[in-house]
Amino acid sequence: MISLHALQVIAAQALSDAKSFLTEYTTSRRFCSPQNDAEHNARIPDLKRFVYDLTGATIHNYKLPYPNYASWLFAVNVGNTAIYLDQQQMISWMEQTGMPCDVQQIRSIIHELGHILLHHRLLECPANQFVNSSYPEDTENSSGGISG
């Protein structure tokens, strides 16, 4: 099980990363409450650039081979991961739930970023294939590379 110390370190790093994103890449007002089309349209590119700078992962639109999934990690090569987003699945969910696709994209990107940062086992797979599934035990056993 993940230790309290590891959780505290992970939370502190997440807060630091969020502050970095909201000061170096955008502003909280612009990202959370865009006032015009330009600000609205800049949100996903700003987030993509942040994810790349933080992890080296790139983000692509791709029809996933997994039904009912909107995102998945893909091992491009050793140390290079991509986040694939299935726009068709997001459109389907938008039609079912009314949640806008851009909100789903943001949620999916952050979700996959969490896997990259916390579930190192997922990234240990051969190149040019989708990474293995994540399980609750991955989170329970994860320390994000933190000991103690």
Contacts in CASP RR format, 6 or more apart in sequence:
PFRMAT RR
TARGET T0000
AUTHOR 0000-0000-0000
METHOD contacts of the structure
MODEL  1
MISLHALQVIAAQALSDAKSFLTEYTTSRRFCSPQNDAEHNARIPDLKRF
VYDLTGATIHNYKLPYPNYASWLFAVNVGNTAIYLDQQQMISWMEQTGMP
CDVQQIRSIIHELGHILLHHRLLECPANQFVNSSYPEDTENSSGGISG
1 140 0 8 1.000
1 141 0 8 1.000
2 139 0 8 1.000
2 140 0 8 1.000
2 141 0 8 1.000
2 142 0 8 1.000
2 143 0 8 1.000
3 143 0 8 1.000
3 148 0 8 1.000
5 146 0 8 1.000
5 148 0 8 1.000
6 143 0 8 1.000
6 144 0 8 1.000
6 146 0 8 1.000
6 147 0 8 1.000
6 148 0 8 1.000
9 146 0 8 1.000
10 118 0 8 1.000
10 143 0 8 1.000
10 144 0 8 1.000
10 146 0 8 1.000
13 117 0 8 1.000
17 54 0 8 1.000
20 50 0 8 1.000
21 31 0 8 1.000
21 46 0 8 1.000
21 47 0 8 1.000
21 50 0 8 1.000
22 28 0 8 1.000
22 31 0 8 1.000
24 50 0 8 1.000
25 46 0 8 1.000
25 47 0 8 1.000
25 49 0 8 1.000
25 50 0 8 1.000
26 42 0 8 1.000
26 43 0 8 1.000
26 46 0 8 1.000
29 35 0 8 1.000
30 39 0 8 1.000
30 42 0 8 1.000
30 43 0 8 1.000
31 43 0 8 1.000
31 46 0 8 1.000
34 40 0 8 1.000
34 42 0 8 1.000
34 43 0 8 1.000
40 102 0 8 1.000
43 102 0 8 1.000
43 106 0 8 1.000
44 102 0 8 1.000
44 105 0 8 1.000
44 106 0 8 1.000
44 109 0 8 1.000
47 106 0 8 1.000
47 109 0 8 1.000
48 58 0 8 1.000
48 59 0 8 1.000
48 109 0 8 1.000
51 57 0 8 1.000
51 59 0 8 1.000
51 83 0 8 1.000
51 109 0 8 1.000
51 113 0 8 1.000
52 58 0 8 1.000
52 59 0 8 1.000
54 113 0 8 1.000
55 81 0 8 1.000
55 113 0 8 1.000
55 116 0 8 1.000
55 117 0 8 1.000
56 80 0 8 1.000
56 81 0 8 1.000
57 73 0 8 1.000
57 80 0 8 1.000
57 81 0 8 1.000
57 82 0 8 1.000
57 83 0 8 1.000
57 112 0 8 1.000
57 113 0 8 1.000
57 116 0 8 1.000
58 76 0 8 1.000
58 82 0 8 1.000
58 83 0 8 1.000
59 82 0 8 1.000
59 83 0 8 1.000
59 84 0 8 1.000
59 85 0 8 1.000
59 109 0 8 1.000
60 82 0 8 1.000
60 83 0 8 1.000
60 84 0 8 1.000
60 85 0 8 1.000
61 84 0 8 1.000
61 85 0 8 1.000
61 86 0 8 1.000
61 87 0 8 1.000
62 74 0 8 1.000
62 84 0 8 1.000
62 85 0 8 1.000
62 86 0 8 1.000
63 86 0 8 1.000
63 88 0 8 1.000
64 70 0 8 1.000
64 71 0 8 1.000
64 72 0 8 1.000
64 84 0 8 1.000
64 86 0 8 1.000
64 89 0 8 1.000
65 130 0 8 1.000
66 72 0 8 1.000
66 130 0 8 1.000
68 89 0 8 1.000
69 86 0 8 1.000
69 89 0 8 1.000
70 85 0 8 1.000
70 86 0 8 1.000
70 89 0 8 1.000
70 90 0 8 1.000
70 93 0 8 1.000
70 104 0 8 1.000
70 108 0 8 1.000
71 83 0 8 1.000
71 84 0 8 1.000
71 85 0 8 1.000
71 86 0 8 1.000
71 108 0 8 1.000
71 109 0 8 1.000
71 111 0 8 1.000
71 112 0 8 1.000
72 83 0 8 1.000
72 84 0 8 1.000
72 86 0 8 1.000
72 112 0 8 1.000
72 130 0 8 1.000
72 131 0 8 1.000
73 81 0 8 1.000
73 82 0 8 1.000
73 83 0 8 1.000
73 84 0 8 1.000
73 112 0 8 1.000
73 115 0 8 1.000
73 116 0 8 1.000
73 122 0 8 1.000
73 123 0 8 1.000
73 130 0 8 1.000
73 131 0 8 1.000
74 81 0 8 1.000
74 82 0 8 1.000
74 83 0 8 1.000
74 84 0 8 1.000
74 129 0 8 1.000
74 130 0 8 1.000
74 131 0 8 1.000
75 81 0 8 1.000
75 123 0 8 1.000
75 125 0 8 1.000
75 126 0 8 1.000
75 127 0 8 1.000
75 128 0 8 1.000
75 129 0 8 1.000
75 130 0 8 1.000
75 131 0 8 1.000
76 82 0 8 1.000
76 127 0 8 1.000
76 128 0 8 1.000
77 127 0 8 1.000
77 128 0 8 1.000
78 127 0 8 1.000
79 123 0 8 1.000
81 116 0 8 1.000
81 123 0 8 1.000
81 131 0 8 1.000
83 108 0 8 1.000
83 109 0 8 1.000
83 112 0 8 1.000
83 113 0 8 1.000
84 130 0 8 1.000
85 105 0 8 1.000
85 108 0 8 1.000
85 109 0 8 1.000
87 101 0 8 1.000
90 101 0 8 1.000
90 104 0 8 1.000
90 105 0 8 1.000
90 108 0 8 1.000
91 101 0 8 1.000
93 99 0 8 1.000
93 104 0 8 1.000
94 100 0 8 1.000
94 101 0 8 1.000
94 104 0 8 1.000
115 122 0 8 1.000
115 131 0 8 1.000
115 134 0 8 1.000
116 122 0 8 1.000
116 123 0 8 1.000
117 144 0 8 1.000
118 138 0 8 1.000
118 139 0 8 1.000
118 142 0 8 1.000
118 144 0 8 1.000
119 134 0 8 1.000
119 138 0 8 1.000
119 139 0 8 1.000
119 142 0 8 1.000
120 142 0 8 1.000
120 144 0 8 1.000
120 145 0 8 1.000
121 132 0 8 1.000
121 138 0 8 1.000
122 131 0 8 1.000
122 132 0 8 1.000
122 134 0 8 1.000
122 138 0 8 1.000
123 131 0 8 1.000
125 131 0 8 1.000
125 132 0 8 1.000
END
